[in-house]
C-alpha cells in the first residue's frame, strides 16, 4: 500500500479481508439453505457489488430508490428496498419496476391505497414487522392490520406478496453475545407465529431478517428463509465490541494526518472529524469513543498492544488520547489509522475507498451530481 500520496483523510479498504467476510457469510447462508440478499447500504459500491456477485449472489437489499437505481444500472435486477415506501417517489418506483424485480416495504394502509392507483408495473412487497426494535414496522401480533393490507393489495394486479421483513436493530444495544442470541431467538419466535398464521394461504412466504450481529453469531435460522446483513462486508469497532467479529475481520480504516501534539494532555490531534467519521460513538469506561487507533504498515494496519481511542470530534478535528510512549513515536505529518465506530456512516461520508492494492473504489455518494 502506497501511503506517500495521501494528504487528507482517506478511507482504506483491505480487499482480502472484505472478500473473506463475504465468503464466510455466503457460506453460512448456503449451510442453512437461506436466500442471501445482502444489504448494499454499507458499501454502496458497484465494484464491491461485483465482488459479491462472484459468490453467486443475484438478489440485493438497498435502503433507498436512489441506491436501487445505482445498482440497477450495474445489472442487478432483483432488488428489495428495505425502507418504508415513500409514495412521493412514485415516478422512480414505476421507472424501476419496469426494468427490475422491485420489492417494496409496506406497513400502512395509506401507502397501499396510493400505490394501488398509481403503480404502472408489478412490484413485490414485504410487510415490515417490528419484533422488538421499536423503530418502525407493524408489531408481529397485530394481525388485523396485516390482514387489511393483504386484502387491499390483493385487489390490485400490481402487487405480489413476498413475505415479512424484520430488522433486529436492538442487537446493537446489547452488552454481550448471549443477549444478541436471545434477541435473535425472540425475533424468530415472533416471526414463526406470523408464518404459522399465513403459510397456508401463502405457501411461498419469505421470512426475512437482516441485522449483522445475529447473522454473524446465530446458528439457528429455523422459520427463516432469507438474511439481509450489510455491515458484515467491513465490520467496524461496534461489531468488534459486540462480539460479532474479531479484530482482524475489520476491513476498513480511515487514514488521517497528524497535525498537532499536546504532550501535557497526552493528546494527538488529527485531521479527521465529524464530517469524516460521523459523530456516532460507543461508550467505553464511561467515555465517548469515536474510533480506535491502529498503526499503518505496508500490508495495511496492525493493532497496538494497548487500545487507544479517538475521544473528541469537531467538524475537522479529531483528538486521540494516548500514552507517552505513543506520543513520542508519532510525529507531526505522520499518518495514523482509525477504526471507525460505524463503517456504514463513515463510508457514506468519505465517498470512495482506496484499497490496500492502491485501487480507487467507487461509492454512490461520490457519484451524486
N, C-alpha and C positions, 0 to 999 in steps of 0.2 A: 504494500500500500504506500503510495507516494503522498507524503504529507506536505511537501515543500510548497505547493501552490495554494494551500488552504490559508486564507487570511481572515475569515469570518466564521461564525457558527455554521457548521456543516453536519448534515445527518449522514452518518456512516452505516452501511448495511453489510453485515457478514453473510454473503450469499450461501456459503457452505452450511452455516447454522440455520438459515432460513429454509433451505431445501430439506434439511434433516427434520425440522419441525413439521413441514408439510408432509413429508413421507410418513412420519410417525402417526399423525392424525388421520391420514388417508388409510393407513394400515389398520388403525383402530376401528374406523368406520366399516371396513371390509370384514374385520373379525366379528363384528356384531351385526353384520348384514344390514347396515344403515345407509340411507341415502346421505351422501356427503355433499352438502350445499354450503361451502364456506362463505363467510361474510367478508365482502371485499372492502368494507368501510375502513378497515385498519390500514391496509397498504395503498388502496386507491391507485394502483399502478397497472397499466396494460402489460408491462414487461413481467412483473411478478405474477400477474394473472396467467400469462403464458407458461410460466414455470409450473403453476398449479395445474394447468390443463394437461401437462405431460404425465401427471399422475392419474389420468383417466377421469378427471372431473369435467362435467359438462353442464352443471347446474350451479348457479351462484345466488348469493344474497347481497343486496345493497340497501342503503338507508335513505336514498333519495332518487327521484326520477332523473335528475341530472347525472347521477352516478350510473343509473341504468342506461342512459343514452351513451355515455362514455364507453361502457363495456359492450353495449350492443354494437357499437361501431367497430369493435375489435372481435366480432364474430361470436359473442356469447348470446345464445338465443333462448335460454330458459332462465329467467330472472325473477326472483322474488324480492319485492320491496318491503322489507320488514319494518315498516313505519306506518302509522295510521294514515290512510289515504287522504291527501289534500285535494279536495274537489275543485279548488281553484286552478289546478293544473290539468284540467280535463283535456286540453288540446295535446299536451305532451303524452298523457295517458293513451289517447287514441292513436297518436303517431307511433308510439312504441308497440302498442297492441297489434297494429297492422303488420309489424315485421318480426315480432318475437312472441314466445310464450311468456306473457307477462302475468305475474301473480301479485295481486294487491292484498293489503291487510285491512280488514274491516272490523269495526267494533261498535257501530251505532246505526240506527235505522236511517238517520238523515242522509248519510253517505250512500247507502244502498238505494234510497229513493232517487237521489240525484243521478247516480250512475245508471240506474235503470232507464232513465230518459235520455242520457247524453252519450252513453257508450256507443261507438260505431262498430267495434270489433269485440270478439270474445276475449274475456280475461278469466284467469283462475283467481280464486280468492281464498285466503285463510282468515279465520276469525281469531283475533288476538285475545289470548287468555291470560289473566293475572293469576298466577299460582302463589303469590305472596310477596312479590317485589313492591307492589303498590305504586308503580309509575303510571301505567295506563293498561287498558285491556278490560275485558269483562271477567268478573270473578267466575271461577270454574263451576260454581254451583247455581248460577243464575240461568237456568235452562229456559225460562220464559222468554228472555231477551234473545237468546241464541236461536230459539225456535222461530221467533218473529223475523230475525234476519234471514234465516234459511228459507222461510216461507216466501218472503218478499223477493229474495234473489231467485228463487225457483220459478217465479212468474216471468222472468226475463230470459231470453235465449242468449244473452251476452255473458251470463255468469256460469262458471263451473266451480263448484265447491271442492276445494282441495283438502281441507282439514283444519286443525287447530295449531296455532303457533304460540309459543311461550318463550319468555326470556327470564331466567332466574338471576337477575342482576343483584339480588340480595346476597349472593355468594361473595360479592366483593366487600361486604361489611363484616365478614367472619374473622375469627381470631385463630382458627386452626383448620386443618384439612378435615377433621371429623365433622365440623359444623357445615362445611361445604357439602359433604356427602349426605348429611342429614337433610339439608335443603333440597338437594337433588332427589333424594328418596321421596320427600314430601311432594315435590312437583310431579314426579312420576305417579304417585298415588292419586293425586287430584286429576291429572290428565287421564288416568285409567278409568276414573268414574265417567268422564266425558266420552271416552272411547266406548265404554260399555253401553252408554245411552244411545249412541248414534251409529255404531258399526253395522248394525243390521240394515239400516236404510242406506248407509254409505260404505259399502264393503271395501272400497279402496281408500278409505280415510287415512290421512297422513297426520301423525302426531310429531310435531317439530319442536325441538328445543335448541338453545343457542349459546349459553354462556361458556366461555373458555375454561373457567375453573372446574366446572362439572365435567365438561367433555374431556378435560385433561386427566382428571383424577378418578372418575367413576368407572366401574366395570359392570354395572347393572343398567341396561337400557331396555329392559322389558317394557312393553307397551309403546316404546318409542320407535319411530320409523325413519326419522331424519335428524341430523345435527347440523348446526349453523355457527360453529365457533369462528371468530375472526382474529382476535388478538394473538392466537397461537402461532401465527406466522413469524412474529417478532418476539412475543412476550415482553416483559418490562419489569421494573422494580416492584410494582404492585403484585404482579403474578408471582414473582420470586418470594416475596414476603408472605403471600398467601399459601405458598407451597405447591402452586400449580406447575412450576417448572424449576429446574435447577439453574444456578447462575450461568452456567456455560451454554444454556439454551437461549439466552437473551441475544437477539440478533441485531439490535440497533443501539447506537450511542450518538450523542451529539458532541463533536469536537469543538472546543471553544478556546480562543486565545486568552492567555493570562495578561491582564492589563495593569494590575496593581497588587501590592502585598502590604499587609499591615501586621507586622510582627508582634506588636503589643497586644493585638486581639487574636492572633493566630488565624488570620483570615487571608484568603486569596480571592481577589476579585477577577471575574472572568467576563468576557463579552459573551453573554448568553443570559437572556432574561425571560420575562413572561411571554414576549412575542415569539420566542423560540420553543419554550417548553410548555407553555400554558401555566396557570397558577394552581393547577391541581396538585395536591400534596398528600403525603402519608404522615401519620403521627407515630413517631418512634421515640420512646422515652420522654413523652410529653412535649416533644419538639416537632414543629412542622418541617417536613423533609421534601425537597423538590427534585432530588436526584442523588445519585451516588457516584463518587469519584473513581475512575479507573485510569490506569497508565497506558498510553499508546505504545505499540511496538510494531515491528514490520509485518506481523501476522494479523494485526487488528488492535486488540487491547487485552489487558490482563488485570485481574483483581489484586488489590493491595492486601497485605497481611491483616491490616485493620480497616474497618469501614469508616470512611469519611464522607460527609454529606453536603449537598447544596442546601443551605439553610435559609437563604433570603433571596427573593427575586423582586426586581422592579422591572421597568419596561425593557431595558437593555442590559442592566447589571445583574450578575449573579454572585453570591457570596458563598465560598467554600470554607467550612470550619475544619481546620486540620491540626496536625501536631507540629512541633518544632522541627522534627526530622523531615517531614514532607515539605514544610515551608522552606527549608534550606535546599531541598532537592529541585524544587520547581522555580523557574526563573521567569522574569518578565519576558514576554514574547513567546514563551513555550505554548504548546498546545496540550490541553488535557481532555480526557473523555468523560462524559457524564451519562450514566444510565438513566433514561427518563422514567418518571413515575408512571406515565401513561403514554405508550408508544403511538396509539391512535391519534391523540390530540397533537402530539409533537410532530408526527409525520404530516398531519394536515397543515400545521403552521410552517413547516420547513419547505414544503412544496416540491422537493426532489431528493433523491438519495445519491450518494457516492458509494459504490460498492468497494469492498476491500480488494477487488480486482481492478479498481480505477475505472469502473463503468458508471456513466451517468444513467440513472434510472428515473423514469418519469413518474409524475404524480398528478392526479386530476386537478388539484388546486393550482398547480403550475401551468395548466393548460387553459385556465379561465381568462377570457379577454377582459 
